[in-house]
Amino acid sequence: MQQNYLIVLVGPTAVGKTQVSIEIAKYFSTEVISADARQFYRELNIGTAKPLGYELKQIDHHFINNLSIIDRYSVADFEKEALAVIERLFLHKNILVVTGGSGLFIKAILEGLDSIPEVSNDTEEHLKILFRDKGIEALQLLLKQHDPDYYKAVDLNNPHRLIRALSVSISSGKPFSSFLTSKVKNRNFIPVKIGLQLERKDLYSRIDERTDRMMNEGLLEEVKFLLAHQHRNSLQTVGYRELISYLNHNCTLDEAVLKIKQRTRNYAKRQMTWFKKDKEINWFAPNEIDNIIMHIERVTA
């Protein structure tokens, strides 16, 4: 019987996961499954650092440009659809690559999630009003009180994620994070976990350079085009929310760009907090592709 292996490539934003995942997929003649929630949306391009057109032509990718920003989509939807794609691909291959910085979406593939309870519409609406009137800081403070564990891992600048977690916590009376620690579900593959990391100063330099490059490539124009959808959950993320604030005359462009850089650095720090808890991850620098390949070959031999 064929033994299947899922290469799980993780790491903070801007560390270089896209290029390394493509190199791994090329070497093993396989395909890439994206677990980056922001790259699902076909309207969000520059600000999500999607693989470029020529990169998508080199290797087949799944779950990139598969949704519109008007679609409702949950991590449970992703778990179901991703597992179906993985099962289909394993009919012809025994090694696949999954990559992304969305720890929750990676966890859904590898372990599954508990059934998250329905939330009260009144609770969710109350939290949206709180965000509108008091800002994201009020949501952050509330989450720290209700669920300090999730507070340490979540992107604190994503109001959609904060409202979702708080809605579940308040409606159920249990921390949102308690629903993410379910008994691991059986999977038909062995995960091989690879982490990419850089010295903090080098990663932060990459983040700043990438932000400047995004601006030069037309991120502001992309956000202007999407401004009519500014209240969509998919646009309440780093890179889009700050420029929306600028376009609504709440800050200068320079201030918006500085906020993007700072919030991206904060997000990268939280991503590493999440991934460093997993002792099964083997860590490499992004330029150690030969060592990464050797490690995968050794584990899958």
Buried (B, 14 or more C-beta within 10 A) or exposed (E): EEEBBBBBBBBBBBBBBBBBBBBBBEBBEBBBBBBBBBBBBBBBBBBBBBBEEEBBEBBEBBBBBBBBBEEEBEBEEBBEBBBEBBEEBBEEBBBBBBBBBBBBBBBBBBBBBEEBEEBEEEBBEBBBEBBEEEEBEBBBEBBEEBBEEBBBBBBBBBBBBBBBBBBBBBBBEBBBBBBBEEEEEEBEBEBBBBBBBBEEEEBBEBBBEBBEEBBEEEBBEBBEEBEEBBEBBBBBBBBBBBBBBBBEEEBEEEEBBBBBBBBBBBBBEBBBEBBEEBEEBEBBBBEBBEEBBEBBEEBBE
